[in-house]
Amino acid sequence: AWFASLLFVIGACASPSPAHAQQGASGTDIPIIVMADDSDDISEPSSSSVSKYVNTKIKEQFSRYHYYVVSQDAVAANQGFDFSRRMDTATVLRVAMMAKQSGQPEFDVRGVVIYKIYPRIKDLGFANQVSVEIAGEVHDADANRYIGDFGPMTRTFPAPADCNDRACRQAVLRAKAIDIAAIVADEARKKLALLTKVGGAGTPISSARASTSTGGAAPYSGGGLVTTYNVRFENFQMPDVLKIKGVMEGEF
């Protein structure tokens, strides 16, 4: 009896509805990787428990808008990368691309979000505050291009009068992690929306004109998001493969 093993690796998902694309509200399960630039001495190291907590909250925020998020911890655990050293944006981006090129489907991301968080304790004389500067940038991993940046934006949070050390600063960051994550996710989504822009960019021409190779992608009239499928056929003769591909390309 004939049987097939079909392996679908989704490198990017189809463009969302115009309303969602305009609002940048829905990622339609676009796979992205989110990592931190902690190269500045005043930034919280990405290996600290506080940074990991903030990163988790950022992932949750993106997930709310239907992005499939690969975290820095997932890359470290799977690829064996050591994030104990501080890394700048160029290094972080290189790490993300190495993970993408590893050939593992879960790391075949469409976008890379790199964020930077700089917390400072401000002594106002009569009280203390923790001032957090937030910035970042977004890259198109498939096209290997820079999309844009966001920030810097500054948010201030109240702190105890005796807040003057790293432990206190971390406590405030942990307490305000959701607020920080919301800012990063909201700003990054505005840039990621360019990947799903409709109305001239990323508009499908016709599924019937899709590539006939085993790893094909439907052509698009401009830039934007393309859906890519890698299909492996086992124990099939070529005539049977061509019949199945004809159905896939002509009817879906």
C-alpha positions as CSV (number, residue, x, y, z in Angstrom):
1,A,0.0,0.0,0.0
2,W,1.2,3.4,-0.8
3,F,1.6,6.0,1.9
4,A,3.1,9.4,2.2
5,S,4.9,11.4,4.9
6,L,4.2,15.1,4.3
7,L,6.3,17.6,6.2
8,F,4.9,21.1,6.1
9,V,7.3,23.8,7.3
10,I,5.5,27.1,7.5
11,G,8.1,29.8,7.1
12,A,5.4,32.5,7.0
13,C,1.7,32.7,7.0
14,A,-0.8,34.2,4.7
15,S,-1.6,37.9,4.7
16,P,-4.3,38.9,7.2
17,S,-7.5,40.8,6.5
18,P,-7.1,44.5,5.6
19,A,-8.5,45.6,8.9
20,H,-6.0,43.6,10.8
21,A,-3.1,44.6,8.6
22,Q,-4.0,48.3,9.0
23,Q,-4.2,48.0,12.7
24,G,-1.2,45.7,13.0
25,A,-3.4,43.9,15.4
26,S,-3.1,40.3,14.2
27,G,0.0,38.3,13.5
28,T,-1.9,35.4,12.0
29,D,0.6,33.1,13.7
30,I,3.6,34.7,12.1
31,P,6.7,33.1,13.6
32,I,9.0,35.7,15.2
33,I,12.0,35.6,17.5
34,V,12.2,38.0,20.4
35,M,15.7,38.8,21.9
36,A,17.3,41.4,24.1
37,D,20.2,43.7,23.4
38,D,21.9,44.0,26.9
39,S,25.3,45.4,25.7
40,D,25.0,48.6,27.7
41,D,26.3,48.3,31.3
42,I,23.2,50.0,32.7
43,S,20.9,47.5,31.0
44,E,19.6,44.5,32.9
45,P,21.6,41.4,31.8
46,S,19.4,39.1,29.6
47,S,20.6,36.1,31.7
48,S,19.1,37.5,34.9
49,S,15.8,36.2,36.4
50,V,14.2,39.6,35.9
51,S,15.1,39.8,32.2
52,K,13.7,36.3,31.7
53,Y,10.5,37.3,33.4
54,V,10.2,40.4,31.3
55,N,10.9,38.3,28.2
56,T,8.2,35.9,29.1
57,K,5.7,38.7,29.5
58,I,6.7,40.1,26.1
59,K,6.1,36.7,24.6
60,E,2.6,36.6,26.2
61,Q,1.8,40.0,24.8
62,F,2.7,39.0,21.3
63,S,0.8,35.7,21.7
64,R,-2.3,37.7,22.5
65,Y,-2.1,39.1,19.0
66,H,-1.5,35.7,17.4
67,Y,2.2,35.8,16.8
68,Y,4.1,32.5,17.3
69,V,7.0,33.6,19.4
70,V,10.4,31.9,19.8
71,S,12.1,33.3,22.9
72,Q,15.8,33.8,23.6
73,D,15.7,31.0,26.2
74,A,14.3,28.5,23.6
75,V,17.2,29.4,21.2
76,A,19.8,29.0,24.0
77,A,18.4,25.7,25.2
78,N,18.1,24.1,21.8
79,Q,21.1,25.6,20.0
80,G,23.5,25.5,23.0
81,F,24.2,29.2,22.8
82,D,25.6,30.9,25.9
83,F,23.8,34.2,26.7
84,S,25.7,34.8,29.9
85,R,27.8,37.4,28.1
86,R,26.3,40.8,27.1
87,M,25.5,41.1,23.4
88,D,24.8,44.1,21.2
89,T,22.2,44.2,18.4
90,A,24.5,42.9,15.7
91,T,25.5,39.9,17.7
92,V,21.9,39.2,18.7
93,L,20.8,39.4,15.1
94,R,23.5,37.0,14.0
95,V,22.5,34.5,16.7
96,A,18.8,34.7,15.5
97,M,19.9,34.1,11.9
98,M,22.1,31.2,12.9
99,A,19.0,29.6,14.7
100,K,16.9,30.3,11.6
101,Q,19.4,28.7,9.3
102,S,19.8,25.6,11.5
103,G,17.1,23.9,9.5
104,Q,14.8,23.2,12.4
105,P,11.2,24.2,11.6
106,E,10.5,25.8,15.0
107,F,13.3,28.4,14.3
108,D,12.3,29.2,10.8
109,V,11.1,32.6,11.9
110,R,9.8,35.5,9.7
111,G,10.7,38.4,11.8
112,V,13.3,39.3,14.5
113,V,12.4,41.7,17.3
114,I,15.3,43.1,19.3
115,Y,14.5,45.2,22.3
116,K,16.6,47.2,24.8
117,I,15.7,48.2,28.3
118,Y,17.7,50.7,30.3
119,P,16.5,51.1,33.9
120,R,17.9,53.9,36.1
121,I,17.1,55.0,39.7
122,K,16.4,58.7,39.9
123,D,16.7,60.5,43.2
124,L,14.2,63.3,43.3
125,G,15.3,64.4,46.7
126,F,11.9,63.9,48.3
127,A,11.3,60.5,46.6
128,N,12.8,58.0,44.3
129,Q,11.8,56.8,40.9
130,V,12.9,54.0,38.5
131,S,13.1,55.4,35.0
132,V,13.0,52.8,32.2
133,E,14.1,53.7,28.7
134,I,12.7,51.3,26.1
135,A,13.9,51.0,22.5
136,G,14.3,48.4,19.8
137,E,14.3,47.4,16.2
138,V,12.6,44.9,13.9
139,H,14.1,42.9,11.0
140,D,12.6,40.8,8.2
141,A,14.5,37.5,8.6
142,D,13.4,36.1,5.2
143,A,14.4,39.1,3.1
144,N,17.4,39.8,5.4
145,R,16.4,43.5,5.7
146,Y,16.0,46.1,8.4
147,I,12.4,47.1,8.8
148,G,12.6,49.9,11.4
149,D,13.1,50.9,14.9
150,F,11.1,52.2,17.8
151,G,11.8,54.4,20.8
152,P,13.5,55.4,22.8
153,M,10.5,55.9,25.1
154,T,10.9,56.6,28.8
155,R,8.5,55.5,31.5
156,T,8.9,56.3,35.2
157,F,7.6,54.1,38.1
158,P,7.5,55.0,41.7
159,A,10.0,53.4,44.0
160,P,10.6,53.2,47.8
161,A,12.4,56.1,49.4
162,D,15.4,53.9,50.1
163,C,15.5,52.4,46.6
164,N,19.2,52.9,45.7
165,D,20.6,49.5,44.7
166,R,20.2,46.8,42.0
167,A,17.9,44.6,44.1
168,C,15.4,47.4,44.4
169,R,15.6,48.2,40.7
170,Q,15.0,44.6,39.8
171,A,12.0,44.5,42.1
172,V,10.4,47.5,40.3
173,L,11.2,45.9,36.9
174,R,9.6,42.7,38.0
175,A,6.5,44.5,39.3
176,K,6.1,46.5,36.1
177,A,7.1,43.7,33.7
178,I,3.7,43.6,32.1
179,D,3.7,47.4,31.4
180,I,7.2,47.1,29.8
181,A,6.2,44.1,27.8
182,A,3.1,45.8,26.4
183,I,5.2,48.8,25.2
184,V,7.7,46.5,23.4
185,A,5.0,44.4,21.8
186,D,2.8,47.3,20.8
187,E,5.7,49.3,19.2
188,A,7.2,46.2,17.5
189,R,3.8,45.2,16.0
190,K,3.6,48.5,14.2
191,K,6.8,47.5,12.3
192,L,5.8,43.9,11.9
193,A,2.6,45.0,10.3
194,L,4.7,46.0,7.3
195,L,5.3,42.3,6.7
196,T,1.6,41.8,6.1
197,K,0.8,45.1,4.3
198,V,-2.0,44.8,1.8
199,G,-3.0,47.0,-1.1
200,G,-0.1,46.5,-3.4
201,A,2.5,44.8,-1.3
202,G,2.1,41.2,-0.4
203,T,-1.0,40.7,-2.4
204,P,-1.3,37.1,-3.8
205,I,-1.5,36.9,-7.6
206,S,-3.0,33.4,-7.9
207,S,-2.6,30.2,-6.0
208,A,-2.8,28.4,-9.4
209,R,0.4,30.0,-10.4
210,A,2.3,28.7,-7.4
211,S,5.8,27.3,-7.9
212,T,5.8,23.6,-9.0
213,S,8.9,22.7,-7.1
214,T,8.6,20.6,-4.0
215,G,9.5,23.6,-1.9
216,G,7.4,26.2,-3.5
217,A,6.0,29.6,-2.7
218,A,3.1,31.5,-4.3
219,P,4.2,34.6,-6.2
220,Y,3.3,38.0,-4.9
221,S,2.7,41.3,-6.7
222,G,5.1,43.1,-4.3
223,G,6.9,42.7,-1.0
224,G,5.2,41.4,2.1
225,L,4.5,38.0,3.4
226,V,4.8,34.8,1.4
227,T,3.6,31.4,2.5
228,T,6.3,28.8,2.0
229,Y,5.7,25.0,2.3
230,N,8.4,22.3,2.2
231,V,6.8,19.0,1.3
232,R,8.6,15.6,1.4
233,F,7.0,12.6,-0.4
234,E,8.1,9.1,0.6
235,N,7.3,5.8,-1.2
236,F,5.6,7.6,-4.1
237,Q,6.5,7.3,-7.8
238,M,6.9,10.6,-9.7
239,P,3.6,10.4,-11.6
240,D,1.7,10.1,-8.2
241,V,3.7,13.0,-6.8
242,L,2.8,15.2,-9.7
243,K,-0.9,14.3,-9.4
244,I,-0.9,15.3,-5.7
245,K,1.0,18.5,-6.3
246,G,-1.4,19.4,-9.1
247,V,-4.3,19.1,-6.6
248,M,-2.4,21.1,-3.9
249,E,-1.5,23.9,-6.3
250,G,-4.7,24.1,-8.2
251,E,-7.3,23.7,-5.5
252,F,-5.8,25.3,-2.3
